[in-house]
Each structure stands twice: as structure tokens, then as C-alpha cells.
Amino acid sequence: MKKEFLLQSLLQEEIEPSPLHPQFFQKPTLELAQELLGCLLVKETPDGTASGFIVETEAYMGPGDRAAHSYNNRRTKRTEIMFGESGLIYTYVMHTHTLVNVVSGGTETPEAILIRAVEPYEGIPLMQQRRGLEDVRKLTNGPGKLTKALGITMMDYGNSFTDSSLYLSPGIKPEMISAGPRIGIDNSGEAKDYPWRFWISGSMYLSR
């Protein structure tokens, strides 16, 4: 299993999760999308705590990005949070699945980073129960799968990743990062080819 748990195999000792400082999120979106790789995504619920190391992200670059919800500065009840401070939680529902994003770009630019996949860390039995399956490799290898496994819901919308029951903690620095086109945005013109998806090379937990 060590080969499958790529990041955990690099651990020298058990991690005690603690929220990242708000300053961590004050960087350009494409840079932040890569800096998030290896961070620990933690969700505390009455049922217990579950967490995983982020292994795949996608950046959505706001008004000029046809694939972004905020393309052309589109401002709706759903996208309103994207116009807030970096580090806020943007959740939305797609095909009955909740997806979770990190708001980025600052209050002047409505950008966000989708968390596409994580490597399970804490609370694996709880994740298996929530997902109804045993295969650890399939628990969190997709944006809708990871939210169900961790217990992330629309109730998290608008909260902050620095001071809520859903937060980001320092984790492990990846040895190698890859980049390529984003997934599932075929109707977004030239934007479908932008290399704004980032992942930890060699991870067994990527979305596809």
C-alpha cells in the first residue's frame, strides 16, 4: 500500500492538522492551484473527522475564462462568493454531486480553484461507510467522490478554509507536479485546452 499512498510514504511523523494562515491564499491563482497540492483537506463532522492530501486541482481564471462560472463577470447567487476574499469556500452542486472550490484572485478578480482529488489520510473507515465501498483508491478520486467521502456539503458555502469545520492544513511538499488541460469543459471554446489542471505526478488517486 505504500506505493499507493504516495504522499503518506513521505511522512516522517503523524500530522496534527492546523488551519493555514490566511496569507497563504494571497497569491496568483495559477500559483495557488499548485501550492494547494500536498495540503491536507480536513472536514470535521459530528460523525468524526476525515481528511486527505490534495493531489489534483483545476484553476478557473475568472472573467476571461469561458470555463469559469464568473466568465464575463457573471454575478449570480451561486457565484457571489467568488467575488469575496481569497480562501473562502465555494461549493456548488453538479449532477447531484457537491463540488468544492477555493476562492482565489482577491476581491477584484472572481477566480477559483476546484479540488478534484485527494489521497485519503484520516478517517478512512468513515469515508468507506459514506461511499459504500472498500477500495481506498476509489474513495476520493474525483471532485464529487471526495466531498461525499469527507462529508462536505452546501452548508460549507461561504465559510473560510482558515476558520471553519472545513479547513486546509499544511501537509507534504510534492516531489513532482504535472500540468495539462482541464476535464469536462468541452463546450468552453479555446479554454478547454488551457493547461490549468495540476496534479501530483505518480498519484494513484487522480480523477482519471
C-alpha positions as CSV (number, residue, x, y, z in Angstrom):
1,M,0.0,0.0,0.0
2,K,3.0,2.4,0.5
3,K,3.3,2.8,-3.3
4,E,-0.4,3.7,-3.5
5,F,-0.1,6.2,-0.6
6,L,2.5,8.3,-2.4
7,L,2.3,11.2,0.0
8,Q,1.9,9.3,3.2
9,S,5.1,7.4,2.4
10,L,6.9,10.7,2.6
11,L,5.7,11.4,6.2
12,Q,8.2,11.4,8.9
13,E,5.6,11.6,11.7
14,E,1.9,11.9,12.1
15,I,0.4,15.2,11.1
16,E,-1.5,17.3,13.6
17,P,-3.8,19.4,11.4
18,S,-4.0,23.1,11.9
19,P,-5.6,25.7,9.6
20,L,-3.3,27.5,7.1
21,H,-2.7,31.2,7.7
22,P,-5.0,33.5,5.6
23,Q,-1.8,34.9,4.0
24,F,-1.2,31.5,2.3
25,F,-4.1,32.3,-0.1
26,Q,-2.8,35.7,-1.1
27,K,-1.0,34.6,-4.3
28,P,-1.9,34.4,-8.1
29,T,-4.5,31.7,-8.8
30,L,-2.3,29.5,-11.0
31,E,0.4,29.5,-8.4
32,L,-2.0,28.8,-5.6
33,A,-3.5,25.9,-7.6
34,Q,-0.1,24.2,-7.4
35,E,0.7,25.3,-3.9
36,L,-2.5,23.5,-2.7
37,L,-1.1,20.2,-3.9
38,G,0.0,18.2,-0.9
39,C,-2.0,20.3,1.5
40,L,-4.4,18.4,3.9
41,L,-8.1,19.0,3.3
42,V,-9.8,18.4,6.7
43,K,-13.6,18.1,7.4
44,E,-14.9,17.8,11.0
45,T,-18.4,16.5,11.5
46,P,-20.4,15.0,14.4
47,D,-19.6,11.6,12.9
48,G,-15.9,12.2,13.1
49,T,-13.0,13.8,11.2
50,A,-11.9,12.8,7.7
51,S,-9.1,14.2,5.7
52,G,-7.0,13.8,2.6
53,F,-3.9,15.2,0.9
54,I,-4.9,17.2,-2.2
55,V,-3.4,15.5,-5.3
56,E,-5.3,17.3,-8.1
57,T,-6.6,20.8,-8.7
58,E,-8.1,22.9,-11.6
59,A,-7.8,26.7,-11.8
60,Y,-10.6,28.8,-13.2
61,M,-9.4,32.2,-14.2
62,G,-12.5,34.4,-13.9
63,P,-13.9,36.9,-16.4
64,G,-11.7,35.9,-19.3
65,D,-12.0,32.2,-18.8
66,R,-15.0,30.7,-20.7
67,A,-15.0,27.6,-18.4
68,A,-15.3,29.7,-15.3
69,H,-18.7,30.3,-13.6
70,S,-17.7,34.0,-13.4
71,Y,-16.9,34.4,-17.1
72,N,-17.7,37.9,-18.3
73,N,-18.0,38.9,-14.6
74,R,-21.2,36.8,-14.3
75,R,-22.5,37.6,-10.8
76,T,-25.3,35.4,-9.5
77,K,-26.5,34.0,-6.2
78,R,-24.3,31.0,-6.8
79,T,-21.1,32.8,-7.9
80,E,-21.4,35.7,-5.4
81,I,-18.8,34.1,-3.1
82,M,-16.2,34.2,-6.0
83,F,-16.2,38.0,-5.6
84,G,-15.1,37.6,-2.0
85,E,-11.7,37.3,-0.3
86,S,-9.2,34.5,-1.3
87,G,-9.5,31.5,0.9
88,L,-13.3,31.4,1.1
89,I,-15.2,28.1,0.3
90,Y,-17.2,27.9,-2.9
91,T,-19.4,24.8,-3.1
92,Y,-21.9,24.1,-5.8
93,V,-24.0,21.2,-7.0
94,M,-23.4,19.5,-10.4
95,H,-25.4,16.4,-11.4
96,T,-26.4,15.9,-7.7
97,H,-22.8,16.0,-6.5
98,T,-21.4,18.7,-4.4
99,L,-18.1,20.2,-5.6
100,V,-15.7,22.2,-3.5
101,N,-13.5,25.1,-4.6
102,V,-11.0,27.6,-3.1
103,V,-11.9,31.2,-3.9
104,S,-8.8,33.0,-5.2
105,G,-7.8,36.1,-7.1
106,G,-8.8,38.6,-4.3
107,T,-11.9,40.7,-4.2
108,E,-11.1,42.4,-7.6
109,T,-10.9,39.2,-9.6
110,P,-13.5,36.4,-9.2
111,E,-11.4,33.3,-9.6
112,A,-11.5,29.8,-8.0
113,I,-9.7,26.5,-7.8
114,L,-11.6,23.2,-7.9
115,I,-10.3,20.4,-5.7
116,R,-10.5,17.4,-8.0
117,A,-9.0,14.6,-5.9
118,V,-7.3,13.8,-2.6
119,E,-5.3,10.9,-1.2
120,P,-7.2,9.6,1.9
121,Y,-5.4,10.2,5.2
122,E,-7.6,10.3,8.4
123,G,-11.0,8.7,8.8
124,I,-10.8,6.1,6.1
125,P,-13.4,3.8,7.7
126,L,-15.8,6.7,7.9
127,M,-15.1,7.5,4.2
128,Q,-15.8,3.9,3.2
129,Q,-19.1,4.0,5.1
130,R,-20.2,7.2,3.4
131,R,-19.2,6.0,0.0
132,G,-20.4,2.4,0.4
133,L,-17.3,0.8,-0.9
134,E,-14.0,-0.6,0.4
135,D,-11.5,0.2,-2.3
136,V,-9.4,3.0,-0.9
137,R,-8.2,4.1,-4.3
138,K,-11.8,4.9,-5.4
139,L,-13.0,6.8,-2.3
140,T,-11.8,10.2,-3.2
141,N,-10.6,10.1,-6.9
142,G,-13.0,12.7,-8.2
143,P,-14.5,16.0,-7.1
144,G,-17.9,14.6,-6.2
145,K,-16.5,11.5,-4.6
146,L,-14.2,13.4,-2.3
147,T,-16.9,15.7,-1.0
148,K,-19.2,12.7,-0.2
149,A,-16.3,10.8,1.5
150,L,-15.3,13.8,3.6
151,G,-18.8,15.0,4.4
152,I,-18.5,18.3,2.6
153,T,-21.9,19.8,1.8
154,M,-23.6,23.0,0.6
155,M,-23.6,24.1,4.2
156,D,-19.9,24.8,3.8
157,Y,-20.6,27.5,1.2
158,G,-19.3,30.9,2.1
159,N,-17.2,29.8,5.1
160,S,-13.4,30.2,5.2
161,F,-10.8,27.5,4.8
162,T,-8.9,29.1,7.7
163,D,-11.5,29.0,10.5
164,S,-14.4,26.6,9.9
165,S,-15.1,22.8,10.2
166,L,-13.8,22.5,6.7
167,Y,-10.2,23.8,6.5
168,L,-6.9,23.4,4.8
169,S,-3.8,22.4,6.8
170,P,-0.1,22.2,6.0
171,G,0.7,18.8,4.5
172,I,3.5,17.4,2.4
173,K,5.6,19.0,-0.4
174,P,5.1,17.0,-3.6
175,E,8.3,15.8,-5.4
176,M,6.9,16.5,-8.9
177,I,3.9,18.3,-10.3
178,S,2.3,17.8,-13.8
179,A,0.0,20.1,-15.7
180,G,-2.5,19.6,-18.5
181,P,-6.0,20.6,-19.9
182,R,-8.9,20.7,-17.5
183,I,-11.6,18.0,-17.6
184,G,-15.3,18.1,-18.6
185,I,-15.3,21.6,-20.2
186,D,-15.6,20.7,-23.9
187,N,-18.1,23.5,-24.6
188,S,-15.8,26.3,-23.5
189,G,-14.0,27.0,-26.8
190,E,-10.3,27.6,-26.6
191,A,-10.4,27.4,-22.8
192,K,-10.8,23.7,-22.9
193,D,-7.1,23.5,-24.0
194,Y,-5.6,25.7,-21.3
195,P,-3.1,23.7,-19.1
196,W,-4.7,24.8,-15.9
197,R,-5.2,21.3,-14.3
198,F,-2.4,20.4,-11.9
199,W,-1.7,17.0,-10.2
200,I,1.0,15.2,-8.2
201,S,2.9,13.0,-10.6
202,G,2.5,9.3,-9.9
203,S,-0.5,9.6,-7.6
204,M,-3.0,6.7,-7.6
205,Y,-5.8,8.9,-6.6
206,L,-6.2,11.2,-9.7
207,S,-9.8,11.7,-11.0
208,R,-8.9,10.0,-14.3
